[in-house]
Amino acid sequence: MVTPSFTCPEANCNKSFLRKEHLNRHMRGHDPIRPFKCKDCEKTFTRRPVYSPVSQDAT
């Protein structure tokens, strides 16, 4: 088994990752800035939505 070598530095967060880009993606979850907004429901995200609307029954 491969040992994860990138660990989240946040207090009380014990997550670790095999790849640095996965840690970077995880770290955005600790950041209060959510730059991406759903055009249909105004919900905000740390990552660009893959599809829209967020939920099929949002309408």
Contact map, one row per residue, 1 for C-alpha under 8 A:
11100000000000000000000000000000000000000000000000000000000
11110000000000000100000000000000000000000000000000000000000
11111000000000000100000000000000000000000000000000000000000
01111110000000011110000000000000000000000000000000000000000
00111110000000011110000000000000000000000000000000000000000
00011111000000011111001000000000000000000000000000000000000
00011111100001111000001000000000000000000000000000000000000
00000111110011110000001000100000000000000000000000000000000
00000011111010000000000000000000000000000000000000000000000
00000001111110000000000000000000000000000000000000000000000
00000000111110000000000000000000000000000000000000000000000
00000000011111000000000000000000000000000000000000000000000
00000001111111100000000000000000000000000000000000000000000
00000011000111110000000000000000000000000000000000000000000
00000011000011111000000000000000000000000000000000000000000
00011111000001111100001000000000000000000000000000000000000
00011110000000111111011000000000000000000000000000000000000
01111100000000011111010000000000000000000000000000000000000
00011100000000001111111000000000000000000000000000000000000
00000100000000001111111100000000000000000000000000000000000
00000000000000000011111110000000000000000000000000000000000
00000000000000001111111111000000000000000000000000000000000
00000111000000011011111111100000000000000000000000000000000
00000000000000000001111111110000000000000000000000000000000
00000000000000000000111111111000000000000000000000000000000
00000000000000000000011111111100000000000000000000000000000
00000001000000000000001111111110000000000000000000000000000
00000000000000000000000111111110000000000000010000000000000
00000000000000000000000011111111000000000000010000000000000
00000000000000000000000001111111000000000000000000000000000
00000000000000000000000000111111110000000000000000000000000
00000000000000000000000000001111110000000000000000000000000
00000000000000000000000000000011111000000000010000000000000
00000000000000000000000000000011111110000001111000000000000
00000000000000000000000000000000111110000001111000000000000
00000000000000000000000000000000011111000001111110000000000
00000000000000000000000000000000011111100111100000000000000
00000000000000000000000000000000000111111111000010011100000
00000000000000000000000000000000000011111100000000001000000
00000000000000000000000000000000000001111100000000011000010
00000000000000000000000000000000000001111110000000001100010
00000000000000000000000000000000000011111111000000000000000
00000000000000000000000000000000000011001111100000000000000
00000000000000000000000000000000011111000111110000000000000
00000000000000000000000000000000011110000011111110000000000
00000000000000000000000000011000111100000001111100000000000
00000000000000000000000000000000011100000000111110000000000
00000000000000000000000000000000000100000000111111000000000
00000000000000000000000000000000000101000000101111110100000
00000000000000000000000000000000000000000000000111110000000
00000000000000000000000000000000000000000000000011111100000
00000000000000000000000000000000000001010000000011111110000
00000000000000000000000000000000000001111000000000111111010
00000000000000000000000000000000000001001000000010111111010
00000000000000000000000000000000000000000000000000011111110
00000000000000000000000000000000000000000000000000001111111
00000000000000000000000000000000000000000000000000000011111
00000000000000000000000000000000000000011000000000001111111
00000000000000000000000000000000000000000000000000000001111
